[in-house]
Amino acid sequence: MSKQHVIVTFGTFDLFHIGHVRLLQRAAVLGALHVGVSSDAFTFLKKQRMPVFSESERLEIVGTSRFVSSVFLEESFDRKREYLMNLSADVMVMGDDWVGQFDEFSDICKVVYLPRTQSVCTTDLLASIQNSPLSS
């Protein structure tokens, strides 16, 4: 029996939605999926806003997915290589909105960019909720 490939992806996973599910599902087809969930501080650094759900809640939400083998806290872009090496990653999977931005890791694992689900994104969901008459 051959060793299952180690697949790693990263994300904020705030307001967990169908786009997140589809990314995890497609990534998990490649092997055992390990997911780095952005810490609250890292999310603020990337997005200039705090996430709706705390890092512990997002770790729990993502970790309950049947597609996910394990979750861990991602604290910075600078540590991606460390995370990949510690997990002995065979493949790093990211959404295609990041195309080319992580090619530097192709020396230690294959880097794959999967198409995003076009009909949904967290930023649009958040704006829709904030502009809803029910939010006033």
C-alpha positions as CSV (number, residue, x, y, z in Angstrom):
1,M,0.0,0.0,0.0
2,S,1.4,3.4,-1.0
3,K,1.7,6.4,1.3
4,Q,-1.1,8.9,1.1
5,H,0.0,12.3,-0.1
6,V,0.1,15.1,2.4
7,I,-1.9,18.1,1.2
8,V,-1.7,21.5,2.9
9,T,-3.9,24.6,2.3
10,F,-4.2,27.8,4.2
11,G,-7.0,30.4,4.7
12,T,-9.0,32.6,7.0
13,F,-12.2,30.5,6.6
14,D,-14.4,33.2,8.2
15,L,-18.1,33.0,7.5
16,F,-17.6,29.4,6.3
17,H,-19.4,29.0,3.0
18,I,-19.9,26.7,0.0
19,G,-16.7,28.1,-1.6
20,H,-14.7,26.9,1.4
21,V,-16.4,23.5,1.3
22,R,-15.6,23.0,-2.4
23,L,-11.9,24.0,-1.9
24,L,-11.5,21.6,0.9
25,Q,-13.3,18.8,-1.0
26,R,-11.2,19.2,-4.1
27,A,-8.0,19.5,-2.1
28,A,-8.8,16.3,-0.1
29,V,-9.1,14.3,-3.3
30,L,-5.4,14.7,-3.6
31,G,-4.6,13.1,-0.2
32,A,-4.7,13.7,3.5
33,L,-5.6,17.4,3.9
34,H,-4.1,19.6,6.6
35,V,-5.5,23.1,6.9
36,G,-3.8,26.2,8.3
37,V,-6.4,28.6,9.6
38,S,-5.2,32.2,9.9
39,S,-4.9,33.5,13.4
40,D,-7.0,36.5,14.5
41,A,-3.8,38.8,14.4
42,F,-2.8,37.5,11.0
43,T,-6.3,38.0,9.6
44,F,-6.2,41.6,10.8
45,L,-2.8,42.1,9.2
46,K,-4.1,40.7,5.9
47,K,-7.6,42.2,5.8
48,Q,-7.5,45.2,8.1
49,R,-10.4,43.8,10.0
50,M,-11.0,41.2,12.7
51,P,-12.7,38.0,11.6
52,V,-16.3,37.5,12.5
53,F,-15.5,34.2,14.2
54,S,-12.5,33.8,16.5
55,E,-9.5,31.7,15.6
56,S,-10.6,29.0,18.0
57,E,-14.1,28.9,16.5
58,R,-12.7,28.8,12.9
59,L,-10.3,26.0,13.8
60,E,-13.3,24.0,15.2
61,I,-15.5,24.8,12.2
62,V,-12.9,23.7,9.6
63,G,-11.7,20.8,11.8
64,T,-15.2,19.3,11.7
65,S,-15.2,18.9,7.9
66,R,-15.0,15.3,6.8
67,F,-12.5,16.4,4.2
68,V,-9.9,17.7,6.7
69,S,-7.4,15.4,8.5
70,S,-6.0,18.2,10.8
71,V,-6.1,21.9,11.4
72,F,-3.4,24.2,12.8
73,L,-3.0,27.9,13.4
74,E,-1.3,29.9,10.7
75,E,0.4,33.0,12.1
76,S,2.2,34.6,9.2
77,F,3.1,34.4,5.5
78,D,6.7,34.1,6.6
79,R,6.1,30.8,8.3
80,K,4.5,29.0,5.3
81,R,7.7,27.2,4.4
82,E,8.1,26.0,8.0
83,Y,4.5,24.7,8.1
84,L,5.0,22.9,4.8
85,M,8.3,21.3,5.9
86,N,7.0,20.3,9.3
87,L,4.0,18.5,7.7
88,S,6.2,17.0,5.0
89,A,3.8,18.4,2.5
90,D,3.7,16.8,-1.0
91,V,1.2,19.4,-2.3
92,M,0.2,22.9,-1.3
93,V,-3.2,23.9,-2.6
94,M,-4.5,27.5,-2.8
95,G,-7.4,29.2,-4.6
96,D,-6.6,30.7,-8.0
97,D,-6.8,34.2,-6.7
98,W,-3.3,33.5,-5.4
99,V,-1.8,32.2,-8.7
100,G,1.9,32.6,-8.8
101,Q,2.2,34.0,-5.2
102,F,3.4,30.7,-3.7
103,D,5.5,29.3,-6.5
104,E,8.5,29.8,-4.3
105,F,7.5,26.6,-2.4
106,S,7.7,24.5,-5.5
107,D,11.2,23.5,-4.4
108,I,9.8,21.5,-1.5
109,C,6.3,20.5,-2.8
110,K,4.0,20.8,-5.7
111,V,2.0,24.0,-5.7
112,V,-1.6,23.7,-7.1
113,Y,-4.0,26.6,-7.6
114,L,-7.7,25.5,-7.8
115,P,-10.4,27.6,-9.3
116,R,-12.5,29.6,-6.8
117,T,-16.2,29.2,-6.6
118,Q,-17.2,32.3,-8.4
119,S,-20.7,32.8,-6.9
120,V,-19.5,33.5,-3.3
121,C,-16.8,35.1,-1.3
122,T,-16.6,36.1,2.3
123,T,-16.0,39.8,1.6
124,D,-19.2,40.0,-0.4
125,L,-21.1,38.0,2.2
126,L,-20.0,40.3,4.9
127,A,-21.0,43.4,2.9
128,S,-24.4,41.9,2.2
129,I,-25.0,41.2,5.9
130,Q,-23.8,44.7,6.9
131,N,-26.1,46.3,4.3
132,S,-29.1,44.1,5.2
133,P,-32.1,46.0,6.7
134,L,-32.1,43.4,9.4
135,S,-28.6,44.5,10.5
136,S,-29.7,48.0,11.4
